[in-house]
Amino acid sequence: MIKEISVTELKAAIDSHENIQIIDVREPHEHDAAAIGGTLIPLGTLPDHVGQISKDKKVIVHCRSGKRSENAIRFLESNFGFENLYNLRGGILAWKGEIDPSLNVS
């Protein structure tokens, strides 16, 4: 089962300077329009960038709605043995809805 984190939990972790990593698996144009911090690794390029993803701290993976990030987590867990990945429930759309309504996503 995929572990999840809510946008309010992520915001609290960011605000308290928790030692986390955020991975955005959207496409560059989506990231350019609205980003919440973290490293952009588009889903299709994930196999080439596995080395950039920490295995030593909580890693939050997000996309627009949570589906691509869920697929990314399944891939990383199945193929590379990750156990520290959390899907951002609702993705950046939830972040816009609950944290920052000014984001340019729809």
N, C-alpha and C positions, 0 to 999 in steps of 0.2 A: 504494500500500500504506500502511496506517495504521501510524504509528510507535507503539511501545508503551514503557512503563516499568513495571518491577516494583514491588511495594509496598516491597521492601527498598531499591531505588534511590530511591524517593520519600522514604522515611524518612531516608535518608542526606542527601538534598538539603535536607530541612527542618532536620535537625540541624545541618548546616553553614551554614545561613542563605543557601543559594543563592537568587539572584534569580529566583524562579519565581512563577507564578500557578496556583492550583488552582481549577477550576470543577466544581461539583457539579450534575449535570443531573437529579438525582432530584426527587421531589415534596417540598413543605415538611414533610409529616408524617414522611417518611423521614429528612430532614435533622434534624428535631427529635429523633428517636429516637437517631441516631448520626451524628456529623459528625467529619471529620478536619481541619477548617479549610478556608478558601477561601470562595469566593463561590457562593451558591445561585442558579442560573439554571435552573429546570425546563425540560426539553427542549421542551415546547410553547410556552414563552415566548422561546426562543432568538432568533428573528428580531427581537424587540423590544429585545434587550439586547446585540447584537453589539458596540456601542461600548464595552461594559465589558470586552471581552476584548482583552488586549494582543497586538500583533503584534511587539513588540520583545524579548520574552523567552520562555523555554520555558513553555508552558501545559499543565498536566496536567488532563485532563478525566476525571471518574469518575462512576460510578453504582453500582448495587448489585452487578452482576456483570460489567460491561464492554460490554454490548450497546447500551444507550441512549447511552453515551458514544461508542461507535464510530459510531453513527448521527449523533450531533451533530457529530463531527469530519468525517465525509463531507459533511454539509450545509455546514459552515463552509468547508471547503476548496473545494468545488464552487462555492458561491455568493459567497464573499467573499475567496477567494484566500489563506486562511491557510496557512502552511507551517511553523508552529512549535508544532503541537498534538501531544500525546502521550496515548494512551489508557492509563489505569491498568489493567493486565492483571489480570483477576479482580475488579476493583472493590473496594467496601468489604467484601465477603465475604472476599476474599483478605487485606485489611488486618486484619480480625478474626482470620483463621486464622494469620497470620504475625507480626503486630505487636502487636495489642491485643485479646486474647480477651474483654475486659470489654464490648466494644461490643454494643449491643442491636440486632443485626440477625440475620435468619434467612432 
